[in-house]
Each structure stands twice: as C-alpha cells, then as structure tokens.
Amino acid sequence: MTTRRGFLGGAAATAGVASLAGAAPAAGGAMIVSTWDFGAAANDAAFARLKAGGSLIDAVEAGGMVPEADPDNHSVGYSGYPDRDGHVTLDAVIMDDAGGVGAVAALEDTVHAISVARRVMEKTPHTFLVGAGATQFARDQGFPKVDLLTPEAEKAWRDWLRTSQYRPVANSENARAPRGVRGGALDHDTIGLLARTADGRLAGACTTSGMAFKMRGRVGDSPQVGAGLYVEAGIGAATSTGLGEEVTRVSGTARVVASMRAGLSAQAACEEVVRHIARLRGDAIKGTQVGFLALSPKGEVGAFCLLPGFTYAVTDAAGVTVVKKGASLFAA
C-alpha cells in the first residue's frame, strides 16, 4: 500500500503493495467468490444450487438473483435507485468458459436481469439486448412486469432532485443504516460473482441497477464482456466493481484474464490492472474506488482495489463462506 502522491511520483509503481491478507485458498481452492459483503448470501445460494446438481450457469444465476430481489439493496435489481428521470434500469451479464454470453442493459420493469441475460444467451443468436428491445424480450420470455421503483427509492430520488448533484462515495456499498439497509443514496455498484467446479470449469455473472441518478441511457461496465466480467477456459475469470467508467476505458476484466494467460497469478493480475488505471488516469481518479476480483481454475483468488474498503466473499469446497478485505494500492 502506498500514497497517491508516492505512486504518481513513480516511487511505488511496482513495489511496496501489501499482499492480500488471507488470500491462500482453503483445501481444494475457492469455489465461489463475489464482490462486497452482501455477496455472502449470493454465494450461499450459488453453492446450494451446485450441491443440488445444478450447472455453473445455474449457480451464478441463482447467486445473482439474491441481491436482485432484496428490497434493502439499492444498487442491484428491485428497489435500485433510479436514473435522474426516475426510471429504474438494470444491467446484467452472464458468461461461461465455452464462449456462452448473454447480456442486457437499460432493462426496465423486470426484477431478475441476470435471468433475462441468460435467456439472451440460450434463446437468441445475439449476446446483448438493450433498452426497449431487452424489456420486450423479457415480456416475450414470460418475465412478469414489475414496478422496480419502491417508495423508499423514490423518496431518495426526490431528495436528490433538490440539488441534482452526483458525487460517488467510495465503498458506500459497505455502509449500513441503523436498520441494516445496504448501501446509500449514492451507491453506484453491482454484484459480480465467479464460480468454478472441482475440475476447473468456470462461469460468472454480474448484475446491477447502475449508478444512482445516472443520466438516462447510461451503461456502465457491469453488462459489458471484458469490462464487468470475463471468463476464459483453463485461464481464469474476473469481475469488477466501483466506478464503471474507469473499468470500461481499460477493458478491465479482459486485461486481468489476459495477464493470467501470460502467467501472472490471479492476485498479481488484479494488482496490474489497478496500477494501470492509476497511471493512466492520475488525479482524475482521486477519491474513486475501483476493484477487481479474480478466480483461477485451481481456486486461487485475487482481489485488489484503488482505495481501502473493498470487501469480497469467498466460499470454499465445504460451503463455508468468509468475507474478506481486499488490499489496496493507496492508503487513502
């Protein structure tokens, strides 16, 4: 870990970064990993689906559905915060290691965006549907129309309209109100989930309601293959979190997996892309959080971020889930 000034001055570009505490996988390696502490419940659902005989795609879909249906989670799915015009729009992607991909963006009136993304993968010749087309596809596939704007989220939006200012708060995903509400009015995050079988097959999912009070039509990194999620057979899988624009501009998860293909460990690959973003963007990312999570076919985990505070959930082969803190490039 270093300071921003020291990094940008070149003193710590390649050294002095703390190793991830507790990164060594349990016996048999990690089976499921996901971003943020609320990923623990998603991991448990994914693991249960695997134990019941489900496929990896079944598992990551089941995991993604948990926060999507949680009315207390305002950064994913139902009860997500709307865009600046009052519309709740969802983005999601699902991917296996055989080239199967499905994604949706700007999906409306549908709770489980991850399930619609899976239908895109399995029922269409396409990989990505957006906007009204994605919503119509969801209706055609039998997904019920549901108003995603809950009274609580609507109140937060109307409060925001008084100033109409947006300033992302790093790690707000970990904030907890007294009654346990996940996130806050400025959440702009997602859940990314990666899973593997004992023989090293991989799959992943990423789902979000996107940046709170975003411009209508804004799409972040989450549903984009190579940005919010990337999976490659025999090499690894990666997902991202934080401010999506910074991930998108460097094709972040594709870069992580490419580094793993070149021989870097999951941890080193996550560190490489975070350092790259810091060098590329300099002061433009001051106070911004971006993090990456990676999983190898052997169950080795990598996690690294710009600022302290990124948490992630790891489930081992016995089904035991532990929430860990990712190491960061900058001290603050």
TORROPA-867258 format. One record per residue (C-alpha): residue in three letters; y, x, z. Coordinates in Angstrom, 3 decimals, m for minus. Layout:
BEGIN
aa = ALA&yy = Y&xx = X&zz = Z
...
This chain:
BEGIN
aa = MET&yy = 0.000&xx = 0.000&zz = 0.000
aa = THR&yy = 3.467&xx = 1.266&zz = m0.795
aa = THR&yy = 7.039&xx = 0.081&zz = m1.030
aa = ARG&yy = 8.555&xx = m1.331&zz = m4.203
aa = ARG&yy = 11.143&xx = 1.442&zz = m4.278
aa = GLY&yy = 8.478&xx = 4.108&zz = m3.989
aa = PHE&yy = 6.348&xx = 2.550&zz = m6.696
aa = LEU&yy = 9.147&xx = 2.103&zz = m9.179
aa = GLY&yy = 10.247&xx = 5.643&zz = m8.494
aa = GLY&yy = 6.821&xx = 6.864&zz = m9.550
aa = ALA&yy = 5.779&xx = 8.243&zz = m6.201
aa = ALA&yy = 2.878&xx = 5.885&zz = m5.712
aa = ALA&yy = 1.916&xx = 4.723&zz = m9.180
aa = THR&yy = m1.654&xx = 5.959&zz = m8.898
aa = ALA&yy = m2.218&xx = 6.752&zz = m5.236
aa = GLY&yy = m1.721&xx = 5.504&zz = m1.735
aa = VAL&yy = m3.061&xx = 1.995&zz = m2.302
aa = ALA&yy = m5.103&xx = 0.596&zz = 0.569
aa = SER&yy = m8.716&xx = m0.295&zz = m0.189
aa = LEU&yy = m9.786&xx = m3.895&zz = 0.224
aa = ALA&yy = m10.979&xx = m4.359&zz = 3.785
aa = GLY&yy = m14.488&xx = m5.713&zz = 3.927
aa = ALA&yy = m14.990&xx = m5.599&zz = 0.154
aa = ALA&yy = m18.610&xx = m4.415&zz = 0.353
aa = PRO&yy = m20.787&xx = m7.367&zz = m0.694
aa = ALA&yy = m23.498&xx = m8.794&zz = 1.515
aa = ALA&yy = m27.131&xx = m8.188&zz = 0.668
aa = GLY&yy = m27.675&xx = m9.498&zz = m2.830
aa = GLY&yy = m23.948&xx = m9.492&zz = m3.532
aa = ALA&yy = m21.402&xx = m12.269&zz = m3.543
aa = MET&yy = m22.493&xx = m15.433&zz = m5.314
aa = ILE&yy = m19.211&xx = m17.353&zz = m5.419
aa = VAL&yy = m15.586&xx = m16.291&zz = m4.951
aa = SER&yy = m12.388&xx = m18.316&zz = m5.164
aa = THR&yy = m8.667&xx = m17.937&zz = m4.599
aa = TRP&yy = m6.918&xx = m18.881&zz = m1.354
aa = ASP&yy = m8.335&xx = m20.116&zz = 1.916
aa = PHE&yy = m8.770&xx = m23.676&zz = 0.652
aa = GLY&yy = m11.271&xx = m22.170&zz = m1.765
aa = ALA&yy = m13.817&xx = m22.079&zz = 1.063
aa = ALA&yy = m14.567&xx = m25.797&zz = 0.696
aa = ALA&yy = m14.793&xx = m25.391&zz = m3.065
aa = ASN&yy = m17.253&xx = m22.510&zz = m2.641
aa = ASP&yy = m19.421&xx = m24.598&zz = m0.346
aa = ALA&yy = m19.587&xx = m27.406&zz = m2.907
aa = ALA&yy = m20.400&xx = m24.953&zz = m5.690
aa = PHE&yy = m23.117&xx = m23.278&zz = m3.637
aa = ALA&yy = m24.669&xx = m26.629&zz = m2.735
aa = ARG&yy = m24.815&xx = m27.549&zz = m6.420
aa = LEU&yy = m26.574&xx = m24.292&zz = m7.236
aa = LYS&yy = m29.078&xx = m24.789&zz = m4.423
aa = ALA&yy = m29.793&xx = m28.280&zz = m5.752
aa = GLY&yy = m30.816&xx = m26.798&zz = m9.083
aa = GLY&yy = m27.529&xx = m27.083&zz = m10.937
aa = SER&yy = m26.333&xx = m24.655&zz = m13.552
aa = LEU&yy = m23.448&xx = m22.249&zz = m13.092
aa = ILE&yy = m21.209&xx = m24.621&zz = m15.040
aa = ASP&yy = m22.321&xx = m27.463&zz = m12.760
aa = ALA&yy = m21.447&xx = m25.297&zz = m9.783
aa = VAL&yy = m17.968&xx = m24.189&zz = m10.821
aa = GLU&yy = m17.117&xx = m27.734&zz = m11.905
aa = ALA&yy = m18.249&xx = m29.081&zz = m8.521
aa = GLY&yy = m16.153&xx = m26.462&zz = m6.764
aa = GLY&yy = m13.039&xx = m27.227&zz = m8.764
aa = MET&yy = m13.385&xx = m30.943&zz = m8.119
aa = VAL&yy = m12.932&xx = m30.469&zz = m4.365
aa = PRO&yy = m9.234&xx = m29.493&zz = m4.308
aa = GLU&yy = m8.566&xx = m31.729&zz = m7.310
aa = ALA&yy = m9.429&xx = m34.782&zz = m5.205
aa = ASP&yy = m7.747&xx = m33.585&zz = m1.992
aa = PRO&yy = m4.558&xx = m35.613&zz = m1.358
aa = ASP&yy = m3.318&xx = m32.949&zz = 1.050
aa = ASN&yy = m3.403&xx = m30.191&zz = m1.567
aa = HIS&yy = m0.205&xx = m30.397&zz = m3.596
aa = SER&yy = m0.995&xx = m27.571&zz = m6.010
aa = VAL&yy = m4.187&xx = m28.928&zz = m7.568
aa = GLY&yy = m5.059&xx = m32.336&zz = m9.009
aa = TYR&yy = m4.408&xx = m35.647&zz = m7.249
aa = SER&yy = m1.173&xx = m35.546&zz = m5.228
aa = GLY&yy = 0.010&xx = m32.472&zz = m7.094
aa = TYR&yy = 3.772&xx = m32.119&zz = m7.252
aa = PRO&yy = 5.303&xx = m33.461&zz = m10.475
aa = ASP&yy = 7.447&xx = m31.815&zz = m13.091
aa = ARG&yy = 11.225&xx = m32.206&zz = m12.908
aa = ASP&yy = 10.955&xx = m35.550&zz = m14.726
aa = GLY&yy = 8.489&xx = m36.978&zz = m12.217
aa = HIS&yy = 5.261&xx = m36.585&zz = m14.202
aa = VAL&yy = 2.179&xx = m35.003&zz = m12.610
aa = THR&yy = 0.434&xx = m32.939&zz = m15.289
aa = LEU&yy = m2.773&xx = m30.969&zz = m14.850
aa = ASP&yy = m4.166&xx = m27.824&zz = m16.483
aa = ALA&yy = m7.747&xx = m26.542&zz = m16.306
aa = VAL&yy = m10.261&xx = m24.265&zz = m17.996
aa = ILE&yy = m13.998&xx = m23.737&zz = m17.617
aa = MET&yy = m15.962&xx = m20.858&zz = m19.147
aa = ASP&yy = m19.479&xx = m19.419&zz = m19.199
aa = ASP&yy = m20.658&xx = m15.968&zz = m20.257
aa = ALA&yy = m22.129&xx = m17.163&zz = m23.548
aa = GLY&yy = m18.767&xx = m17.952&zz = m25.126
aa = GLY&yy = m18.608&xx = m21.542&zz = m23.963
aa = VAL&yy = m14.997&xx = m22.550&zz = m23.264
aa = GLY&yy = m13.153&xx = m25.795&zz = m22.650
aa = ALA&yy = m9.569&xx = m26.289&zz = m21.531
aa = VAL&yy = m6.890&xx = m28.938&zz = m21.124
aa = ALA&yy = m3.169&xx = m28.700&zz = m20.459
aa = ALA&yy = m0.482&xx = m31.264&zz = m19.645
aa = LEU&yy = m3.223&xx = m33.789&zz = m18.873
aa = GLU&yy = m1.932&xx = m36.946&zz = m17.182
aa = ASP&yy = m3.378&xx = m39.840&zz = m15.151
aa = THR&yy = m6.756&xx = m38.155&zz = m14.644
aa = VAL&yy = m7.968&xx = m36.699&zz = m11.344
aa = HIS&yy = m10.607&xx = m34.221&zz = m12.470
aa = ALA&yy = m9.065&xx = m31.995&zz = m15.103
aa = ILE&yy = m11.910&xx = m29.496&zz = m14.724
aa = SER&yy = m14.421&xx = m32.153&zz = m15.765
aa = VAL&yy = m12.343&xx = m33.087&zz = m18.803
aa = ALA&yy = m12.214&xx = m29.385&zz = m19.708
aa = ARG&yy = m15.998&xx = m29.276&zz = m19.518
aa = ARG&yy = m16.214&xx = m32.249&zz = m21.883
aa = VAL&yy = m13.940&xx = m30.418&zz = m24.326
aa = MET&yy = m16.402&xx = m27.520&zz = m24.225
aa = GLU&yy = m19.519&xx = m29.658&zz = m24.609
aa = LYS&yy = m18.401&xx = m32.628&zz = m26.701
aa = THR&yy = m15.874&xx = m31.261&zz = m29.205
aa = PRO&yy = m15.665&xx = m28.439&zz = m31.765
aa = HIS&yy = m12.495&xx = m27.259&zz = m30.017
aa = THR&yy = m11.693&xx = m25.155&zz = m26.969
aa = PHE&yy = m8.298&xx = m26.550&zz = m25.922
aa = LEU&yy = m6.701&xx = m30.011&zz = m25.907
aa = VAL&yy = m3.162&xx = m30.666&zz = m24.675
aa = GLY&yy = m0.762&xx = m33.429&zz = m23.754
aa = ALA&yy = m1.294&xx = m36.960&zz = m25.049
aa = GLY&yy = m4.353&xx = m35.833&zz = m27.004
aa = ALA&yy = m6.018&xx = m34.472&zz = m23.885
aa = THR&yy = m5.226&xx = m37.651&zz = m21.963
aa = GLN&yy = m6.569&xx = m39.875&zz = m24.746
aa = PHE&yy = m9.722&xx = m37.756&zz = m24.890
aa = ALA&yy = m10.201&xx = m38.280&zz = m21.147
aa = ARG&yy = m9.964&xx = m42.046&zz = m21.612
aa = ASP&yy = m12.390&xx = m41.920&zz = m24.555
aa = GLN&yy = m14.841&xx = m39.997&zz = m22.361
aa = GLY&yy = m14.713&xx = m42.642&zz = m19.659
aa = PHE&yy = m12.481&xx = m40.932&zz = m17.122
aa = PRO&yy = m10.517&xx = m43.629&zz = m15.280
aa = LYS&yy = m6.746&xx = m43.811&zz = m15.417
aa = VAL&yy = m5.351&xx = m42.873&zz = m12.004
aa = ASP&yy = m1.733&xx = m42.555&zz = m10.916
aa = LEU&yy = m1.570&xx = m38.981&zz = m9.620
aa = LEU&yy = 1.897&xx = m39.258&zz = m8.062
aa = THR&yy = 1.300&xx = m40.100&zz = m4.412
aa = PRO&yy = 4.117&xx = m41.355&zz = m2.153
aa = GLU&yy = 4.259&xx = m38.007&zz = m0.360
aa = ALA&yy = 4.553&xx = m36.041&zz = m3.589
aa = GLU&yy = 7.134&xx = m38.470&zz = m4.942
aa = LYS&yy = 9.245&xx = m38.043&zz = m1.804
aa = ALA&yy = 9.110&xx = m34.256&zz = m2.162
aa = TRP&yy = 10.229&xx = m34.596&zz = m5.791
aa = ARG&yy = 13.131&xx = m36.888&zz = m4.915
aa = ASP&yy = 14.195&xx = m34.493&zz = m2.157
aa = TRP&yy = 14.084&xx = m31.661&zz = m4.692
aa = LEU&yy = 16.276&xx = m33.624&zz = m7.099
aa = ARG&yy = 19.181&xx = m33.279&zz = m4.672
aa = THR&yy = 19.552&xx = m29.621&zz = m5.628
aa = SER&yy = 17.157&xx = m29.252&zz = m8.603
aa = GLN&yy = 16.638&xx = m25.618&zz = m7.713
aa = TYR&yy = 13.346&xx = m23.798&zz = m8.028
aa = ARG&yy = 12.641&xx = m20.590&zz = m6.181
aa = PRO&yy = 8.957&xx = m19.663&zz = m5.903
aa = VAL&yy = 7.897&xx = m18.679&zz = m2.395
aa = ALA&yy = 5.199&xx = m16.016&zz = m2.311
aa = ASN&yy = 1.973&xx = m17.082&zz = m0.593
aa = SER&yy = 3.221&xx = m20.594&zz = 0.130
aa = GLU&yy = m0.362&xx = m21.659&zz = m0.640
aa = ASN&yy = m1.286&xx = m20.424&zz = 2.838
aa = ALA&yy = 1.411&xx = m22.466&zz = 4.593
aa = ARG&yy = 0.242&xx = m25.197&zz = 6.901
aa = ALA&yy = 2.300&xx = m28.045&zz = 8.216
aa = PRO&yy = 1.502&xx = m29.199&zz = 11.772
aa = ARG&yy = m0.905&xx = m31.825&zz = 10.474
aa = GLY&yy = m2.646&xx = m29.353&zz = 8.210
aa = VAL&yy = m1.150&xx = m30.186&zz = 4.828
aa = ARG&yy = m1.988&xx = m27.493&zz = 2.301
aa = GLY&yy = 0.919&xx = m25.862&zz = 0.574
aa = GLY&yy = 4.548&xx = m26.783&zz = 0.415
aa = ALA&yy = 7.097&xx = m28.263&zz = m1.930
aa = LEU&yy = 7.441&xx = m25.025&zz = m3.879
aa = ASP&yy = 3.744&xx = m24.381&zz = m4.396
aa = HIS&yy = 3.011&xx = m23.285&zz = m7.922
aa = ASP&yy = m0.597&xx = m22.337&zz = m7.640
aa = THR&yy = m4.154&xx = m23.104&zz = m8.552
aa = ILE&yy = m7.721&xx = m22.545&zz = m7.560
aa = GLY&yy = m9.716&xx = m20.043&zz = m9.561
aa = LEU&yy = m13.460&xx = m19.926&zz = m8.885
aa = LEU&yy = m16.098&xx = m17.458&zz = m10.137
aa = ALA&yy = m19.859&xx = m17.752&zz = m9.678
aa = ARG&yy = m22.992&xx = m15.800&zz = m10.530
aa = THR&yy = m26.749&xx = m16.211&zz = m10.383
aa = ALA&yy = m29.106&xx = m13.675&zz = m8.846
aa = ASP&yy = m29.891&xx = m12.306&zz = m12.299
aa = GLY&yy = m26.224&xx = m11.633&zz = m13.031
aa = ARG&yy = m25.184&xx = m14.560&zz = m15.210
aa = LEU&yy = m21.537&xx = m15.594&zz = m14.729
aa = ALA&yy = m19.214&xx = m18.571&zz = m15.082
aa = GLY&yy = m15.764&xx = m19.561&zz = m13.893
aa = ALA&yy = m13.282&xx = m22.379&zz = m13.544
aa = CYS&yy = m9.563&xx = m22.645&zz = m12.934
aa = THR&yy = m7.605&xx = m25.837&zz = m12.227
aa = THR&yy = m4.044&xx = m26.629&zz = m11.157
aa = SER&yy = m1.191&xx = m29.105&zz = m11.173
aa = GLY&yy = 1.026&xx = m26.180&zz = m12.036
aa = MET&yy = 4.456&xx = m25.158&zz = m10.906
aa = ALA&yy = 6.127&xx = m27.805&zz = m8.768
aa = PHE&yy = 9.117&xx = m29.399&zz = m10.532
aa = LYS&yy = 8.496&xx = m27.324&zz = m13.659
aa = MET&yy = 10.120&xx = m28.141&zz = m16.981
aa = ARG&yy = 8.228&xx = m30.883&zz = m18.759
aa = GLY&yy = 5.727&xx = m29.274&zz = m21.110
aa = ARG&yy = 5.464&xx = m26.023&zz = m19.156
aa = VAL&yy = 1.981&xx = m24.497&zz = m19.193
aa = GLY&yy = 1.188&xx = m21.531&zz = m17.006
aa = ASP&yy = m1.654&xx = m19.050&zz = m17.068
aa = SER&yy = m4.297&xx = m21.275&zz = m15.495
aa = PRO&yy = m5.823&xx = m23.001&zz = m18.572
aa = GLN&yy = m5.462&xx = m20.039&zz = m20.902
aa = VAL&yy = m8.558&xx = m17.976&zz = m21.610
aa = GLY&yy = m7.725&xx = m14.345&zz = m20.886
aa = ALA&yy = m4.831&xx = m15.263&zz = m18.606
aa = GLY&yy = m6.014&xx = m17.547&zz = m15.810
aa = LEU&yy = m9.725&xx = m16.961&zz = m16.423
aa = TYR&yy = m12.043&xx = m14.698&zz = m18.367
aa = VAL&yy = m15.827&xx = m14.277&zz = m18.291
aa = GLU&yy = m17.997&xx = m11.813&zz = m20.206
aa = ALA&yy = m21.778&xx = m11.496&zz = m20.025
aa = GLY&yy = m23.014&xx = m8.305&zz = m18.415
aa = ILE&yy = m19.490&xx = m7.137&zz = m17.607
aa = GLY&yy = m17.703&xx = m9.426&zz = m15.174
aa = ALA&yy = m15.434&xx = m12.379&zz = m14.551
aa = ALA&yy = m11.848&xx = m12.584&zz = m13.343
aa = THR&yy = m9.317&xx = m15.205&zz = m12.329
aa = SER&yy = m5.661&xx = m15.010&zz = m11.396
aa = THR&yy = m3.201&xx = m16.604&zz = m9.015
aa = GLY&yy = 0.515&xx = m16.622&zz = m8.331
aa = LEU&yy = 3.361&xx = m16.965&zz = m10.816
aa = GLY&yy = 1.603&xx = m17.730&zz = m14.084
aa = GLU&yy = 4.262&xx = m16.427&zz = m16.428
aa = GLU&yy = 3.675&xx = m12.895&zz = m15.148
aa = VAL&yy = m0.073&xx = m13.184&zz = m15.730
aa = THR&yy = 0.293&xx = m14.714&zz = m19.184
aa = ARG&yy = 2.578&xx = m11.996&zz = m20.509
aa = VAL&yy = m0.106&xx = m9.326&zz = m19.919
aa = SER&yy = m3.279&xx = m11.376&zz = m20.636
aa = GLY&yy = m4.185&xx = m10.520&zz = m17.077
aa = THR&yy = m7.810&xx = m11.556&zz = m16.633
aa = ALA&yy = m8.822&xx = m10.294&zz = m20.067
aa = ARG&yy = m7.322&xx = m6.965&zz = m19.046
aa = VAL&yy = m9.320&xx = m6.948&zz = m15.793
aa = VAL&yy = m12.599&xx = m7.567&zz = m17.603
aa = ALA&yy = m11.724&xx = m5.015&zz = m20.283
aa = SER&yy = m11.211&xx = m2.438&zz = m17.542
aa = MET&yy = m14.602&xx = m3.334&zz = m16.072
aa = ARG&yy = m16.124&xx = m2.922&zz = m19.543
aa = ALA&yy = m14.531&xx = 0.540&zz = m19.672
aa = GLY&yy = m16.239&xx = 1.490&zz = m16.414
aa = LEU&yy = m13.847&xx = 0.519&zz = m13.629
aa = SER&yy = m15.170&xx = m1.321&zz = m10.613
aa = ALA&yy = m14.089&xx = m4.911&zz = m10.002
aa = GLN&yy = m11.691&xx = m3.665&zz = m7.342
aa = ALA&yy = m10.207&xx = m0.877&zz = m9.454
aa = ALA&yy = m9.775&xx = m3.235&zz = m12.393
aa = CYS&yy = m7.769&xx = m5.681&zz = m10.288
aa = GLU&yy = m5.615&xx = m2.838&zz = m8.998
aa = GLU&yy = m4.979&xx = m1.550&zz = m12.522
aa = VAL&yy = m3.531&xx = m4.800&zz = m13.839
aa = VAL&yy = m1.326&xx = m5.344&zz = m10.798
aa = ARG&yy = 0.115&xx = m1.836&zz = m11.166
aa = HIS&yy = 0.661&xx = m2.505&zz = m14.861
aa = ILE&yy = 2.645&xx = m5.665&zz = m14.124
aa = ALA&yy = 4.759&xx = m3.809&zz = m11.569
aa = ARG&yy = 5.558&xx = m1.003&zz = m14.004
aa = LEU&yy = 6.243&xx = m3.382&zz = m16.868
aa = ARG&yy = 8.469&xx = m5.824&zz = m15.007
aa = GLY&yy = 10.195&xx = m3.706&zz = m12.392
aa = ASP&yy = 12.847&xx = m5.569&zz = m10.420
aa = ALA&yy = 12.179&xx = m8.771&zz = m12.376
aa = ILE&yy = 9.176&xx = m9.458&zz = m10.127
aa = LYS&yy = 10.894&xx = m8.773&zz = m6.812
aa = GLY&yy = 9.575&xx = m11.274&zz = m4.278
aa = THR&yy = 6.982&xx = m12.624&zz = m6.737
aa = GLN&yy = 3.310&xx = m12.917&zz = m5.917
aa = VAL&yy = 0.605&xx = m12.273&zz = m8.498
aa = GLY&yy = m3.006&xx = m11.637&zz = m7.597
aa = PHE&yy = m6.373&xx = m11.153&zz = m9.271
aa = LEU&yy = m9.935&xx = m11.805&zz = m8.185
aa = ALA&yy = m12.959&xx = m10.372&zz = m9.989
aa = LEU&yy = m16.742&xx = m10.606&zz = m9.728
aa = SER&yy = m19.317&xx = m8.289&zz = m11.301
aa = PRO&yy = m22.839&xx = m9.289&zz = m12.415
aa = LYS&yy = m24.155&xx = m7.476&zz = m9.322
aa = GLY&yy = m21.931&xx = m9.470&zz = m6.980
aa = GLU&yy = m19.281&xx = m6.820&zz = m6.378
aa = VAL&yy = m15.891&xx = m8.340&zz = m5.588
aa = GLY&yy = m12.422&xx = m7.104&zz = m6.435
aa = ALA&yy = m9.166&xx = m8.557&zz = m5.126
aa = PHE&yy = m5.636&xx = m7.187&zz = m5.368
aa = CYS&yy = m2.101&xx = m8.553&zz = m5.435
aa = LEU&yy = 1.554&xx = m7.559&zz = m5.575
aa = LEU&yy = 2.546&xx = m8.712&zz = m2.071
aa = PRO&yy = 0.636&xx = m9.109&zz = 1.197
aa = GLY&yy = m0.738&xx = m12.554&zz = 1.926
aa = PHE&yy = m3.213&xx = m13.315&zz = m0.848
aa = THR&yy = m6.414&xx = m14.754&zz = 0.601
aa = TYR&yy = m9.727&xx = m15.494&zz = m1.056
aa = ALA&yy = m13.084&xx = m17.000&zz = m0.124
aa = VAL&yy = m16.424&xx = m15.218&zz = m0.606
aa = THR&yy = m19.832&xx = m16.888&zz = m0.376
aa = ASP&yy = m22.921&xx = m14.711&zz = m0.133
aa = ALA&yy = m26.511&xx = m15.343&zz = m1.203
aa = ALA&yy = m27.266&xx = m17.075&zz = 2.103
aa = GLY&yy = m24.449&xx = m19.556&zz = 1.587
aa = VAL&yy = m22.202&xx = m18.046&zz = 4.240
aa = THR&yy = m18.517&xx = m18.284&zz = 3.295
aa = VAL&yy = m15.860&xx = m15.946&zz = 4.652
aa = VAL&yy = m12.116&xx = m15.977&zz = 3.931
aa = LYS&yy = m10.676&xx = m12.506&zz = 3.372
aa = LYS&yy = m7.259&xx = m10.974&zz = 2.792
aa = GLY&yy = m6.625&xx = m9.095&zz = m0.407
aa = ALA&yy = m5.000&xx = m5.681&zz = m0.350
aa = SER&yy = m1.555&xx = m5.452&zz = m1.946
aa = LEU&yy = 0.466&xx = m2.948&zz = m3.925
aa = PHE&yy = 3.681&xx = m3.460&zz = m1.991
aa = ALA&yy = 4.158&xx = m3.636&zz = 1.757
aa = ALA&yy = 6.712&xx = m6.424&zz = 1.410
